[in-house]
Amino acid sequence: MPEKIVLEPDIQQIAQIAKAMSHPVRVYILKKLSHMNSCCYSGDLVDELPVGRSALSQHLKELKFAGLIQGEINPPYIKYCINRENWEKAKLLCNDFFGK
């Protein structure tokens, strides 16, 4: 029986990043937030995107779970920013994965 390999943490992190980026709405959100020097309110995003509030909330949840964005709740508003530290780490992991 062949020996099973252990999936290293960086491989698992790349998979988590890829899952988080597996929808065009999430890619749009990441692109927008990564080019901003400030945060964005979820209400602003729902006005821009062809999805409802509940769908947007789920997309933001996935990005937050992957650590790519961070949110700050100030009812009734929630503002989101790119998580700069994790964003840089994700770029390094992906660059390494793609051989750059």
N, C-alpha and C positions, 0 to 999 in steps of 0.2 A: 504494500500500500504506500503511495507517495506521501512524503512528508508535507504537512500543511504549512503554508507560510503565514506569518503574522503580519497583518496590515499595519504599517507604521502610522503614527499620528499625522504626519504630513499628507499621506494618501487619504486618510479619513477627512482631513480638513479641506483638501481640494474637492472631494466629493460633496461635502456640505456646502461649499461655495458654489459649486456647479449646480446643485439642487436649488439653492437660493436664486440663482440667475437663470433658472429654466423657464421663465415666462417673460414675454416682451414688456409687460407692465413693470416688472421688477427691474429689468435692465434699464428702462427709461428712468425709473426713480433713482437708481444708483448713479446713472450718468448725470442726471440733474443735480443731485446732492453732492457728488464728487467735484463738480465744477463751481459750486457755490462756496463762498467764504462765510456763510451764515446758515441758519436753519430754515426749514420750510414747514408751514402748518399743513396738517392733513387736509383741511378744508380747501386749501389752495390746490393741492394735488387732485382732489376729486373734481374740481372745476376744469382741470386740464386733461384728464384721462377719460377714456370711454368705458369706465367701470363705475359701479355704484359704491356707496360708502362702505357697505359690508365687505364687498370684494376687495376694495382698497385696503381695508383694515386687515384682511387676511394676508395680502401681499406684504404689507408693512410688518406684520407679525413674523412672517417667514424670514424677511431680511434682518429683523432684529434678533431672531433666534440664531441665525448664522453669525451674528456679531458684526454685520457689515454696517448697520445703522444703529443709532441710539435715539431714544425718545424721551421727552420731558413732558409730563402731564401737568397742565395748569387749567383745570376745568373751566369752561367746556372745551378748551383747546388742547391739542397735542401737537408739539412741534418735533420734527425729526431732523437729524443731522447725520452726515456720514460719520462713522466711527473711524477717525483718521488713523489711529494705531492699527486697528484690524484691517483697514483698507490697504494700508501699505504692506502689511503681512500677506494679505491675499494676493496682492500684485507680485510680491516676491515668490510666493508659492507657485503661482501660475506661470510666471516667467521661467522658473526652474523646471516646471513640468513640461513646458513647451520648448525647452532647450535654449533659452536666451541667456 
